[in-house]
Amino acid sequence: MAKETEYYELSYLVKPDLSEEDATAIEFSLKTLIQDKGGIIESWDLPKRRRIFYPIQEVREAYLGALRFTLAPEKIGEITEKVKGLKEIMRHFLAKWQKVPPPRTIRRPLITYTPKPEEQKRTEETTIDKKLEEILGA
């Protein structure tokens, strides 16, 4: 019996010698590949040119893109093999993705502090002057 679908994220680096339109076309072909295998695309990040941390084949920049999708676990191997076969993709990383629900906001009443009347002593001007003279040593 087939297991239920799970959430995955596919991050990939596309060679920088391609144009931005070509990188977007590769992203579209990856979406099509996932959908053909029965996957549902949840969200994606269009490939953007980025400087990478370490050189890959002496290349310091690449287009970075990501796809988040649901798919049956038995189909993941097929996706990985197809992505490995694309010569335009320098590196890829496929991981289980955990869909996090948005955080709940808790409304708390605004608490303000108002001093009691006896705490609101008025300081005399002469007392302030004496204190300043003590501090300044005058």
N, CA, C and O atoms as CSV, one atom per row, in Angstrom:
chain,resi,resn,atom,element,x,y,z
A,1,MET,N,N,0.837,-1.187,0.000
A,1,MET,CA,C,0.000,0.000,0.000
A,1,MET,C,C,0.882,1.251,0.000
A,1,MET,O,O,1.858,1.318,0.747
A,2,ALA,N,N,0.554,2.214,-0.809
A,2,ALA,CA,C,1.351,3.432,-0.929
A,2,ALA,C,C,1.172,4.313,0.301
A,2,ALA,O,O,0.067,4.478,0.817
A,3,LYS,N,N,2.286,4.871,0.755
A,3,LYS,CA,C,2.257,5.763,1.901
A,3,LYS,C,C,1.716,7.121,1.474
A,3,LYS,O,O,1.800,7.494,0.304
A,4,GLU,N,N,1.165,7.846,2.421
A,4,GLU,CA,C,0.663,9.185,2.137
A,4,GLU,C,C,1.784,10.095,1.666
A,4,GLU,O,O,2.964,9.782,1.828
A,5,THR,N,N,1.414,11.200,1.094
A,5,THR,CA,C,2.431,12.141,0.619
A,5,THR,C,C,3.115,12.821,1.801
A,5,THR,O,O,2.555,12.939,2.891
A,6,GLU,N,N,4.339,13.262,1.548
A,6,GLU,CA,C,5.098,13.998,2.552
A,6,GLU,C,C,5.588,15.298,1.932
A,6,GLU,O,O,5.601,15.450,0.710
A,7,TYR,N,N,5.988,16.224,2.778
A,7,TYR,CA,C,6.484,17.517,2.319
A,7,TYR,C,C,7.984,17.429,2.067
A,7,TYR,O,O,8.720,16.824,2.846
A,8,TYR,N,N,8.428,18.038,0.970
A,8,TYR,CA,C,9.839,18.041,0.611
A,8,TYR,C,C,10.232,19.430,0.130
A,8,TYR,O,O,9.388,20.228,-0.278
A,9,GLU,N,N,11.536,19.702,0.189
A,9,GLU,CA,C,12.074,20.914,-0.401
A,9,GLU,C,C,13.260,20.529,-1.275
A,9,GLU,O,O,14.149,19.792,-0.849
A,10,LEU,N,N,13.259,21.032,-2.489
A,10,LEU,CA,C,14.356,20.818,-3.421
A,10,LEU,C,C,15.030,22.164,-3.656
A,10,LEU,O,O,14.445,23.064,-4.257
A,11,SER,N,N,16.265,22.292,-3.176
A,11,SER,CA,C,17.064,23.492,-3.425
A,11,SER,C,C,18.084,23.135,-4.493
A,11,SER,O,O,18.595,22.016,-4.516
A,12,TYR,N,N,18.381,24.073,-5.372
A,12,TYR,CA,C,19.277,23.757,-6.473
A,12,TYR,C,C,20.074,24.992,-6.892
A,12,TYR,O,O,19.640,26.129,-6.707
A,13,LEU,N,N,21.260,24.733,-7.465
A,13,LEU,CA,C,22.121,25.777,-8.010
A,13,LEU,C,C,22.252,25.559,-9.515
A,13,LEU,O,O,22.648,24.486,-9.968
A,14,VAL,N,N,21.917,26.586,-10.273
A,14,VAL,CA,C,22.002,26.533,-11.734
A,14,VAL,C,C,23.265,27.290,-12.166
A,14,VAL,O,O,23.618,28.313,-11.579
A,15,LYS,N,N,23.926,26.781,-13.182
A,15,LYS,CA,C,25.167,27.390,-13.674
A,15,LYS,C,C,24.964,28.872,-13.998
A,15,LYS,O,O,23.934,29.249,-14.558
A,16,PRO,N,N,25.936,29.707,-13.651
A,16,PRO,CA,C,25.765,31.147,-13.842
A,16,PRO,C,C,25.939,31.622,-15.278
A,16,PRO,O,O,25.579,32.757,-15.592
A,17,ASP,N,N,26.484,30.780,-16.164
A,17,ASP,CA,C,26.669,31.223,-17.548
A,17,ASP,C,C,25.357,31.236,-18.332
A,17,ASP,O,O,25.322,31.678,-19.481
A,18,LEU,N,N,24.287,30.756,-17.718
A,18,LEU,CA,C,22.967,30.807,-18.356
A,18,LEU,C,C,22.313,32.154,-18.059
A,18,LEU,O,O,22.693,32.842,-17.111
A,19,SER,N,N,21.344,32.517,-18.862
A,19,SER,CA,C,20.612,33.760,-18.611
A,19,SER,C,C,19.562,33.516,-17.528
A,19,SER,O,O,19.265,32.378,-17.165
A,20,GLU,N,N,19.023,34.601,-17.033
A,20,GLU,CA,C,17.987,34.489,-15.995
A,20,GLU,C,C,16.744,33.782,-16.553
A,20,GLU,O,O,16.074,33.043,-15.831
A,21,GLU,N,N,16.442,34.005,-17.820
A,21,GLU,CA,C,15.292,33.340,-18.449
A,21,GLU,C,C,15.523,31.829,-18.521
A,21,GLU,O,O,14.601,31.042,-18.306
A,22,ASP,N,N,16.768,31.430,-18.827
A,22,ASP,CA,C,17.084,30.000,-18.879
A,22,ASP,C,C,16.960,29.366,-17.497
A,22,ASP,O,O,16.464,28.247,-17.364
A,23,ALA,N,N,17.413,30.086,-16.468
A,23,ALA,CA,C,17.301,29.579,-15.097
A,23,ALA,C,C,15.830,29.425,-14.711
A,23,ALA,O,O,15.461,28.457,-14.045
A,24,THR,N,N,15.001,30.361,-15.121
A,24,THR,CA,C,13.567,30.280,-14.848
A,24,THR,C,C,12.946,29.115,-15.621
A,24,THR,O,O,12.035,28.456,-15.119
A,25,ALA,N,N,13.428,28.859,-16.826
A,25,ALA,CA,C,12.928,27.725,-17.620
A,25,ALA,C,C,13.279,26.404,-16.939
A,25,ALA,O,O,12.485,25.463,-16.976
A,26,ILE,N,N,14.440,26.322,-16.326
A,26,ILE,CA,C,14.822,25.108,-15.596
A,26,ILE,C,C,13.909,24.931,-14.394
A,26,ILE,O,O,13.485,23.817,-14.086
A,27,GLU,N,N,13.609,26.027,-13.719
A,27,GLU,CA,C,12.680,25.966,-12.580
A,27,GLU,C,C,11.318,25.455,-13.044
A,27,GLU,O,O,10.698,24.640,-12.361
A,28,PHE,N,N,10.849,25.927,-14.195
A,28,PHE,CA,C,9.570,25.474,-14.740
A,28,PHE,C,C,9.620,23.980,-15.074
A,28,PHE,O,O,8.657,23.254,-14.827
A,29,SER,N,N,10.743,23.522,-15.636
A,29,SER,CA,C,10.852,22.093,-15.978
A,29,SER,C,C,10.878,21.230,-14.711
A,29,SER,O,O,10.354,20.117,-14.712
A,30,LEU,N,N,11.486,21.739,-13.626
A,30,LEU,CA,C,11.477,20.998,-12.356
A,30,LEU,C,C,10.057,20.920,-11.788
A,30,LEU,O,O,9.644,19.878,-11.279
A,31,LYS,N,N,9.320,22.016,-11.877
A,31,LYS,CA,C,7.918,22.006,-11.428
A,31,LYS,C,C,7.110,20.980,-12.217
A,31,LYS,O,O,6.330,20.215,-11.649
A,32,THR,N,N,7.307,20.975,-13.534
A,32,THR,CA,C,6.590,20.040,-14.398
A,32,THR,C,C,6.944,18.601,-14.049
A,32,THR,O,O,6.070,17.736,-13.996
A,33,LEU,N,N,8.226,18.349,-13.811
A,33,LEU,CA,C,8.686,17.014,-13.432
A,33,LEU,C,C,7.993,16.535,-12.156
A,33,LEU,O,O,7.524,15.399,-12.085
A,34,ILE,N,N,7.934,17.399,-11.163
A,34,ILE,CA,C,7.308,17.042,-9.883
A,34,ILE,C,C,5.816,16.806,-10.078
A,34,ILE,O,O,5.264,15.850,-9.533
A,35,GLN,N,N,5.168,17.656,-10.837
A,35,GLN,CA,C,3.728,17.500,-11.066
A,35,GLN,C,C,3.426,16.256,-11.882
A,35,GLN,O,O,2.397,15.617,-11.665
A,36,ASP,N,N,4.300,15.895,-12.819
A,36,ASP,CA,C,4.099,14.680,-13.613
A,36,ASP,C,C,4.186,13.423,-12.757
A,36,ASP,O,O,3.577,12.402,-13.076
A,37,LYS,N,N,4.948,13.502,-11.668
A,37,LYS,CA,C,5.083,12.356,-10.752
A,37,LYS,C,C,3.983,12.342,-9.692
A,37,LYS,O,O,3.993,11.496,-8.798
A,38,GLY,N,N,3.041,13.271,-9.789
A,38,GLY,CA,C,1.922,13.304,-8.854
A,38,GLY,C,C,2.123,14.254,-7.686
A,38,GLY,O,O,1.346,14.239,-6.731
A,39,GLY,N,N,3.155,15.076,-7.755
A,39,GLY,CA,C,3.428,16.019,-6.672
A,39,GLY,C,C,2.604,17.288,-6.788
A,39,GLY,O,O,2.111,17.632,-7.862
A,40,ILE,N,N,2.466,17.967,-5.686
A,40,ILE,CA,C,1.751,19.240,-5.646
A,40,ILE,C,C,2.728,20.295,-5.143
A,40,ILE,O,O,3.264,20.179,-4.041
A,41,ILE,N,N,2.957,21.316,-5.948
A,41,ILE,CA,C,3.871,22.398,-5.577
A,41,ILE,C,C,3.169,23.281,-4.548
A,41,ILE,O,O,2.092,23.821,-4.804
A,42,GLU,N,N,3.792,23.417,-3.392
A,42,GLU,CA,C,3.234,24.264,-2.322
A,42,GLU,C,C,3.715,25.709,-2.459
A,42,GLU,O,O,2.920,26.646,-2.390
A,43,SER,N,N,5.033,25.878,-2.655
A,43,SER,CA,C,5.608,27.208,-2.833
A,43,SER,C,C,6.961,27.068,-3.506
A,43,SER,O,O,7.498,25.965,-3.607
A,44,TRP,N,N,7.513,28.183,-3.968
A,44,TRP,CA,C,8.802,28.136,-4.645
A,44,TRP,C,C,9.479,29.496,-4.548
A,44,TRP,O,O,8.837,30.523,-4.331
A,45,ASP,N,N,10.782,29.466,-4.714
A,45,ASP,CA,C,11.593,30.681,-4.800
A,45,ASP,C,C,12.211,30.693,-6.185
A,45,ASP,O,O,12.940,29.773,-6.555
A,46,LEU,N,N,11.920,31.729,-6.944
A,46,LEU,CA,C,12.483,31.833,-8.287
A,46,LEU,C,C,14.009,31.874,-8.200
A,46,LEU,O,O,14.556,32.429,-7.246
A,47,PRO,N,N,14.692,31.301,-9.171
A,47,PRO,CA,C,16.159,31.312,-9.134
A,47,PRO,C,C,16.708,32.734,-9.213
A,47,PRO,O,O,16.381,33.496,-10.123
A,48,LYS,N,N,17.533,33.063,-8.256
A,48,LYS,CA,C,18.170,34.381,-8.211
A,48,LYS,C,C,19.678,34.185,-8.185
A,48,LYS,O,O,20.187,33.256,-7.559
A,49,ARG,N,N,20.366,35.054,-8.859
A,49,ARG,CA,C,21.829,34.961,-8.908
A,49,ARG,C,C,22.405,35.328,-7.541
A,49,ARG,O,O,22.095,36.385,-6.992
A,50,ARG,N,N,23.240,34.453,-7.001
A,50,ARG,CA,C,23.829,34.635,-5.678
A,50,ARG,C,C,25.305,34.281,-5.710
A,50,ARG,O,O,25.748,33.471,-6.525
A,51,ARG,N,N,26.037,34.883,-4.837
A,51,ARG,CA,C,27.438,34.493,-4.626
A,51,ARG,C,C,27.404,33.301,-3.682
A,51,ARG,O,O,26.740,33.345,-2.647
A,52,ILE,N,N,28.121,32.232,-4.038
A,52,ILE,CA,C,28.109,31.029,-3.202
A,52,ILE,C,C,29.326,31.014,-2.289
A,52,ILE,O,O,30.353,31.620,-2.597
A,53,PHE,N,N,29.206,30.326,-1.180
A,53,PHE,CA,C,30.207,30.348,-0.116
A,53,PHE,C,C,31.535,29.745,-0.538
A,53,PHE,O,O,32.592,30.274,-0.194
A,54,TYR,N,N,31.495,28.662,-1.269
A,54,TYR,CA,C,32.728,28.004,-1.701
A,54,TYR,C,C,32.627,27.726,-3.200
A,54,TYR,O,O,31.534,27.509,-3.722
A,55,PRO,N,N,33.769,27.732,-3.890
A,55,PRO,CA,C,33.706,27.533,-5.343
A,55,PRO,C,C,33.318,26.096,-5.715
A,55,PRO,O,O,33.743,25.135,-5.075
A,56,ILE,N,N,32.514,25.982,-6.748
A,56,ILE,CA,C,32.145,24.687,-7.321
A,56,ILE,C,C,32.670,24.713,-8.745
A,56,ILE,O,O,32.200,25.500,-9.567
A,57,GLN,N,N,33.626,23.872,-9.038
A,57,GLN,CA,C,34.267,23.844,-10.364
A,57,GLN,C,C,34.770,25.238,-10.738
A,57,GLN,O,O,34.596,25.691,-11.869
A,58,GLU,N,N,35.397,25.910,-9.767
A,58,GLU,CA,C,35.978,27.250,-9.919
A,58,GLU,C,C,34.932,28.330,-10.202
A,58,GLU,O,O,35.277,29.396,-10.711
A,59,VAL,N,N,33.688,28.079,-9.890
A,59,VAL,CA,C,32.607,29.048,-10.092
A,59,VAL,C,C,32.197,29.589,-8.727
A,59,VAL,O,O,31.975,28.820,-7.792
A,60,ARG,N,N,32.096,30.929,-8.611
A,60,ARG,CA,C,31.762,31.566,-7.336
A,60,ARG,C,C,30.329,32.097,-7.281
A,60,ARG,O,O,29.893,32.557,-6.226
A,61,GLU,N,N,29.593,32.045,-8.382
A,61,GLU,CA,C,28.206,32.509,-8.410
A,61,GLU,C,C,27.334,31.463,-9.077
A,61,GLU,O,O,27.797,30.666,-9.893
A,62,ALA,N,N,26.050,31.486,-8.707
A,62,ALA,CA,C,25.094,30.565,-9.330
A,62,ALA,C,C,23.691,31.106,-9.090
A,62,ALA,O,O,23.481,31.991,-8.260
A,63,TYR,N,N,22.748,30.563,-9.823
A,63,TYR,CA,C,21.340,30.878,-9.588
A,63,TYR,C,C,20.827,29.899,-8.534
A,63,TYR,O,O,20.917,28.684,-8.709
A,64,LEU,N,N,20.294,30.430,-7.451
A,64,LEU,CA,C,19.766,29.603,-6.371
A,64,LEU,C,C,18.249,29.627,-6.424
A,64,LEU,O,O,17.637,30.695,-6.452
A,65,GLY,N,N,17.646,28.447,-6.437
A,65,GLY,CA,C,16.193,28.335,-6.443
A,65,GLY,C,C,15.757,27.232,-5.499
A,65,GLY,O,O,16.569,26.404,-5.088
A,66,ALA,N,N,14.478,27.217,-5.153
A,66,ALA,CA,C,13.946,26.192,-4.258
A,66,ALA,C,C,12.484,25.927,-4.584
A,66,ALA,O,O,11.738,26.825,-4.974
A,67,LEU,N,N,12.101,24.675,-4.413
A,67,LEU,CA,C,10.705,24.255,-4.604
A,67,LEU,C,C,10.273,23.491,-3.357
A,67,LEU,O,O,11.009,22.631,-2.874
A,68,ARG,N,N,9.098,23.792,-2.837
A,68,ARG,CA,C,8.534,23.047,-1.718
A,68,ARG,C,C,7.268,22.367,-2.229
A,68,ARG,O,O,6.396,23.009,-2.814
A,69,PHE,N,N,7.181,21.068,-2.001
A,69,PHE,CA,C,6.098,20.313,-2.610
A,69,PHE,C,C,5.753,19.095,-1.763
A,69,PHE,O,O,6.502,18.708,-0.866
A,70,THR,N,N,4.602,18.500,-2.068
A,70,THR,CA,C,4.208,17.235,-1.460
A,70,THR,C,C,4.280,16.162,-2.539
A,70,THR,O,O,3.955,16.396,-3.704
A,71,LEU,N,N,4.717,14.973,-2.114
A,71,LEU,CA,C,4.879,13.872,-3.053
A,71,LEU,C,C,4.933,12.577,-2.272
A,71,LEU,O,O,5.356,12.557,-1.116
A,72,ALA,N,N,4.504,11.497,-2.904
A,72,ALA,CA,C,4.603,10.178,-2.279
A,72,ALA,C,C,6.091,9.811,-2.149
A,72,ALA,O,O,6.849,10.002,-3.101
A,73,PRO,N,N,6.519,9.293,-1.001
A,73,PRO,CA,C,7.937,8.997,-0.764
A,73,PRO,C,C,8.562,8.052,-1.797
A,73,PRO,O,O,9.756,8.156,-2.079
A,74,GLU,N,N,7.782,7.143,-2.355
A,74,GLU,CA,C,8.360,6.199,-3.319
A,74,GLU,C,C,8.725,6.869,-4.651
A,74,GLU,O,O,9.444,6.281,-5.459
A,75,LYS,N,N,8.240,8.084,-4.882
A,75,LYS,CA,C,8.542,8.810,-6.129
A,75,LYS,C,C,9.784,9.703,-6.004
A,75,LYS,O,O,10.273,10.222,-7.008
A,76,ILE,N,N,10.289,9.884,-4.798
A,76,ILE,CA,C,11.415,10.792,-4.577
A,76,ILE,C,C,12.670,10.328,-5.320
A,76,ILE,O,O,13.410,11.152,-5.857
A,77,GLY,N,N,12.909,9.036,-5.352
A,77,GLY,CA,C,14.077,8.501,-6.064
A,77,GLY,C,C,14.069,8.887,-7.536
A,77,GLY,O,O,15.109,9.223,-8.103
A,78,GLU,N,N,12.905,8.839,-8.145
A,78,GLU,CA,C,12.786,9.210,-9.555
A,78,GLU,C,C,13.109,10.691,-9.769
A,78,GLU,O,O,13.782,11.058,-10.733
A,79,ILE,N,N,12.624,11.525,-8.867
A,79,ILE,CA,C,12.893,12.964,-8.960
A,79,ILE,C,C,14.405,13.209,-8.845
A,79,ILE,O,O,14.980,13.964,-9.628
A,80,THR,N,N,15.031,12.565,-7.868
A,80,THR,CA,C,16.471,12.751,-7.653
A,80,THR,C,C,17.274,12.335,-8.873
A,80,THR,O,O,18.206,13.033,-9.272
A,81,GLU,N,N,16.925,11.219,-9.460
A,81,GLU,CA,C,17.653,10.750,-10.653
A,81,GLU,C,C,17.519,11.726,-11.820
A,81,GLU,O,O,18.490,11.985,-12.531
A,82,LYS,N,N,16.328,12.259,-12.015
A,82,LYS,CA,C,16.110,13.212,-13.113
A,82,LYS,C,C,16.904,14.497,-12.885
A,82,LYS,O,O,17.488,15.046,-13.819
A,83,VAL,N,N,16.924,14.977,-11.629
A,83,VAL,CA,C,17.640,16.211,-11.320
A,83,VAL,C,C,19.142,16.006,-11.503
A,83,VAL,O,O,19.836,16.898,-11.991
A,84,LYS,N,N,19.647,14.829,-11.111
A,84,LYS,CA,C,21.074,14.529,-11.301
A,84,LYS,C,C,21.445,14.533,-12.781
A,84,LYS,O,O,22.582,14.846,-13.133
A,85,GLY,N,N,20.510,14.192,-13.636
A,85,GLY,CA,C,20.766,14.122,-15.074
A,85,GLY,C,C,20.776,15.473,-15.775
A,85,GLY,O,O,21.213,15.561,-16.923
A,86,LEU,N,N,20.308,16.524,-15.117
A,86,LEU,CA,C,20.286,17.848,-15.742
A,86,LEU,C,C,21.666,18.488,-15.642
A,86,LEU,O,O,22.144,18.765,-14.541
A,87,LYS,N,N,22.304,18.720,-16.774
A,87,LYS,CA,C,23.670,19.245,-16.770
A,87,LYS,C,C,23.735,20.712,-16.364
A,87,LYS,O,O,24.803,21.196,-15.989
A,88,GLU,N,N,22.624,21.425,-16.429
A,88,GLU,CA,C,22.606,22.838,-16.047
A,88,GLU,C,C,22.634,23.035,-14.535
A,88,GLU,O,O,22.983,24.114,-14.056
A,89,ILE,N,N,22.266,21.991,-13.776
A,89,ILE,CA,C,22.225,22.093,-12.321
A,89,ILE,C,C,23.567,21.638,-11.758
A,89,ILE,O,O,23.990,20.499,-11.959
A,90,MET,N,N,24.230,22.559,-11.044
A,90,MET,CA,C,25.547,22.258,-10.466
A,90,MET,C,C,25.428,21.407,-9.203
A,90,MET,O,O,26.160,20.432,-9.033
A,91,ARG,N,N,24.516,21.774,-8.331
A,91,ARG,CA,C,24.277,21.049,-7.081
A,91,ARG,C,C,22.784,21.095,-6.778
A,91,ARG,O,O,22.072,22.004,-7.204
A,92,HIS,N,N,22.334,20.098,-6.037
A,92,HIS,CA,C,20.949,20.120,-5.564
A,92,HIS,C,C,20.906,19.472,-4.184
A,92,HIS,O,O,21.790,18.704,-3.805
A,93,PHE,N,N,19.861,19.803,-3.456
A,93,PHE,CA,C,19.673,19.250,-2.118
A,93,PHE,C,C,18.181,19.001,-1.940
A,93,PHE,O,O,17.367,19.915,-2.067
A,94,LEU,N,N,17.839,17.761,-1.647
A,94,LEU,CA,C,16.440,17.383,-1.454
A,94,LEU,C,C,16.270,16.955,-0.004
A,94,LEU,O,O,16.964,16.051,0.461
A,95,ALA,N,N,15.367,17.589,0.703
A,95,ALA,CA,C,15.170,17.283,2.123
A,95,ALA,C,C,13.688,17.261,2.439
A,95,ALA,O,O,12.877,17.878,1.749
A,96,LYS,N,N,13.348,16.531,3.507
A,96,LYS,CA,C,11.970,16.596,3.983
A,96,LYS,C,C,11.752,17.988,4.531
A,96,LYS,O,O,12.630,18.583,5.155
A,97,TRP,N,N,10.584,18.479,4.285
A,97,TRP,CA,C,10.231,19.838,4.670
A,97,TRP,C,C,9.088,19.748,5.645
A,97,TRP,O,O,8.129,19.010,5.419
A,98,GLN,N,N,9.179,20.481,6.711
A,98,GLN,CA,C,8.106,20.461,7.693
A,98,GLN,C,C,7.297,21.738,7.542
A,98,GLN,O,O,7.807,22.846,7.704
A,99,LYS,N,N,6.050,21.555,7.235
A,99,LYS,CA,C,5.162,22.698,7.063
A,99,LYS,C,C,4.799,23.221,8.451
A,99,LYS,O,O,4.171,22.524,9.247
A,100,VAL,N,N,5.202,24.449,8.724
A,100,VAL,CA,C,4.983,25.039,10.040
A,100,VAL,C,C,3.772,25.953,9.961
A,100,VAL,O,O,3.706,26.840,9.110
A,101,PRO,N,N,2.809,25.730,10.857
A,101,PRO,CA,C,1.648,26.622,10.852
A,101,PRO,C,C,2.060,28.018,11.323
A,101,PRO,O,O,3.014,28.159,12.088
A,102,PRO,N,N,1.352,29.039,10.871
A,102,PRO,CA,C,1.706,30.389,11.310
A,102,PRO,C,C,1.533,30.508,12.829
A,102,PRO,O,O,0.633,29.892,13.400
A,103,PRO,N,N,2.386,31.290,13.475
A,103,PRO,CA,C,2.294,31.404,14.933
A,103,PRO,C,C,0.996,32.077,15.354
A,103,PRO,O,O,0.503,33.000,14.706
A,104,ARG,N,N,0.472,31.590,16.442
A,104,ARG,CA,C,-0.745,32.198,16.999
A,104,ARG,C,C,-0.352,33.445,17.748
A,104,ARG,O,O,0.629,33.456,18.491
A,105,THR,N,N,-1.105,34.472,17.555
A,105,THR,CA,C,-0.837,35.693,18.314
A,105,THR,C,C,-1.775,35.727,19.502
A,105,THR,O,O,-2.983,35.527,19.374
A,106,ILE,N,N,-1.207,35.980,20.633
A,106,ILE,CA,C,-1.991,36.052,21.864
A,106,ILE,C,C,-2.143,37.524,22.218
A,106,ILE,O,O,-1.161,38.249,22.379
A,107,ARG,N,N,-3.357,37.933,22.332
A,107,ARG,CA,C,-3.621,39.323,22.698
A,107,ARG,C,C,-3.677,39.416,24.212
A,107,ARG,O,O,-4.511,38.796,24.872
A,108,ARG,N,N,-2.772,40.205,24.729
A,108,ARG,CA,C,-2.748,40.417,26.178
A,108,ARG,C,C,-3.171,41.847,26.442
A,108,ARG,O,O,-2.894,42.742,25.643
A,109,PRO,N,N,-3.843,42.064,27.566
A,109,PRO,CA,C,-4.250,43.437,27.869
A,109,PRO,C,C,-3.015,44.300,28.151
A,109,PRO,O,O,-2.035,43.836,28.733
A,110,LEU,N,N,-3.084,45.534,27.736
A,110,LEU,CA,C,-1.995,46.464,27.945
A,110,LEU,C,C,-1.994,46.884,29.406
A,110,LEU,O,O,-2.982,47.417,29.911
A,111,ILE,N,N,-0.893,46.644,30.069
A,111,ILE,CA,C,-0.785,46.987,31.485
A,111,ILE,C,C,0.042,48.264,31.586
A,111,ILE,O,O,1.164,48.330,31.083
A,112,THR,N,N,-0.511,49.254,32.228
A,112,THR,CA,C,0.196,50.514,32.406
A,112,THR,C,C,0.398,50.770,33.901
A,112,THR,O,O,-0.364,50.287,34.738
A,113,TYR,N,N,1.410,51.516,34.206
A,113,TYR,CA,C,1.722,51.821,35.585
A,113,TYR,C,C,1.361,53.268,35.865
A,113,TYR,O,O,1.811,54.181,35.174
A,114,THR,N,N,0.542,53.462,36.887
A,114,THR,CA,C,0.239,54.817,37.345
A,114,THR,C,C,0.616,54.879,38.822
A,114,THR,O,O,0.073,54.131,39.635
A,115,PRO,N,N,1.532,55.756,39.166
A,115,PRO,CA,C,1.972,55.824,40.560
A,115,PRO,C,C,0.850,56.292,41.478
A,115,PRO,O,O,-0.027,57.067,41.097
A,116,LYS,N,N,0.920,55.793,42.684
A,116,LYS,CA,C,-0.064,56.202,43.685
A,116,LYS,C,C,0.204,57.643,44.089
A,116,LYS,O,O,1.334,58.115,43.967
A,117,PRO,N,N,-0.807,58.348,44.565
A,117,PRO,CA,C,-0.618,59.761,44.916
A,117,PRO,C,C,0.527,59.990,45.908
A,117,PRO,O,O,1.235,60.992,45.801
A,118,GLU,N,N,0.720,59.088,46.862
A,118,GLU,CA,C,1.787,59.300,47.841
A,118,GLU,C,C,3.177,59.106,47.222
A,118,GLU,O,O,4.166,59.584,47.778
A,119,GLU,N,N,3.268,58.412,46.077
A,119,GLU,CA,C,4.541,58.213,45.396
A,119,GLU,C,C,4.915,59.425,44.545
A,119,GLU,O,O,6.049,59.536,44.081
A,120,GLN,N,N,3.973,60.318,44.344
A,120,GLN,CA,C,4.209,61.466,43.476
A,120,GLN,C,C,4.676,62.685,44.285
A,120,GLN,O,O,4.090,63.762,44.173
A,121,LYS,N,N,5.710,62.522,45.084
A,121,LYS,CA,C,6.244,63.628,45.869
A,121,LYS,C,C,6.887,64.644,44.941
A,121,LYS,O,O,7.549,64.302,43.961
A,122,ARG,N,N,6.675,65.859,45.273
A,122,ARG,CA,C,7.289,66.928,44.498
A,122,ARG,C,C,8.578,67.310,45.209
A,122,ARG,O,O,8.587,67.615,46.401
A,123,THR,N,N,9.664,67.286,44.446
A,123,THR,CA,C,10.959,67.638,45.010
A,123,THR,C,C,11.138,69.145,44.943
A,123,THR,O,O,10.894,69.776,43.915
A,124,GLU,N,N,11.570,69.706,46.065
A,124,GLU,CA,C,11.791,71.149,46.137
A,124,GLU,C,C,13.006,71.528,45.303
A,124,GLU,O,O,13.935,70.738,45.136
A,125,GLU,N,N,12.983,72.747,44.785
A,125,GLU,CA,C,14.087,73.235,43.974
A,125,GLU,C,C,15.361,73.368,44.795
A,125,GLU,O,O,16.454,73.107,44.292
A,126,THR,N,N,15.233,73.755,46.007
A,126,THR,CA,C,16.412,73.923,46.868
A,126,THR,C,C,17.068,72.586,47.157
A,126,THR,O,O,18.292,72.505,47.258
A,127,THR,N,N,16.265,71.530,47.294
A,127,THR,CA,C,16.809,70.195,47.529
A,127,THR,C,C,17.599,69.734,46.315
A,127,THR,O,O,18.657,69.120,46.460
A,128,ILE,N,N,17.112,70.014,45.156
A,128,ILE,CA,C,17.804,69.640,43.916
A,128,ILE,C,C,19.122,70.403,43.817
A,128,ILE,O,O,20.149,69.827,43.459
A,129,ASP,N,N,19.095,71.700,44.133
A,129,ASP,CA,C,20.317,72.505,44.075
A,129,ASP,C,C,21.367,71.984,45.052
A,129,ASP,O,O,22.547,71.926,44.708
A,130,LYS,N,N,20.960,71.604,46.259
A,130,LYS,CA,C,21.899,71.071,47.252
A,130,LYS,C,C,22.508,69.760,46.752
A,130,LYS,O,O,23.710,69.538,46.893
A,131,LYS,N,N,21.706,68.925,46.189
A,131,LYS,CA,C,22.175,67.626,45.680
A,131,LYS,C,C,23.178,67.832,44.548
A,131,LYS,O,O,24.189,67.133,44.488
A,132,LEU,N,N,22.914,68.777,43.656
A,132,LEU,CA,C,23.843,69.080,42.561
A,132,LEU,C,C,25.160,69.604,43.084
A,132,LEU,O,O,26.215,69.244,42.561
A,133,GLU,N,N,25.128,70.454,44.115
A,133,GLU,CA,C,26.357,70.977,44.696
A,133,GLU,C,C,27.172,69.860,45.319
A,133,GLU,O,O,28.400,69.865,45.227
A,134,GLU,N,N,26.494,68.885,45.965
A,134,GLU,CA,C,27.198,67.745,46.539
A,134,GLU,C,C,27.890,66.916,45.456
A,134,GLU,O,O,29.045,66.517,45.604
A,135,ILE,N,N,27.172,66.669,44.383
A,135,ILE,CA,C,27.693,65.836,43.305
A,135,ILE,C,C,28.860,66.534,42.607
A,135,ILE,O,O,29.891,65.915,42.345
A,136,LEU,N,N,28.695,67.810,42.310
A,136,LEU,CA,C,29.714,68.543,41.572
A,136,LEU,C,C,30.868,69.014,42.463
A,136,LEU,O,O,31.903,69.461,41.971
A,137,GLY,N,N,30.675,68.907,43.762
A,137,GLY,CA,C,31.720,69.306,44.700
A,137,GLY,C,C,31.976,70.794,44.720
A,137,GLY,O,O,33.112,71.230,44.905
A,138,ALA,N,N,30.961,71.557,44.536
A,138,ALA,CA,C,31.124,73.019,44.483
A,138,ALA,C,C,31.010,73.635,45.850
A,138,ALA,O,O,31.122,74.853,45.989
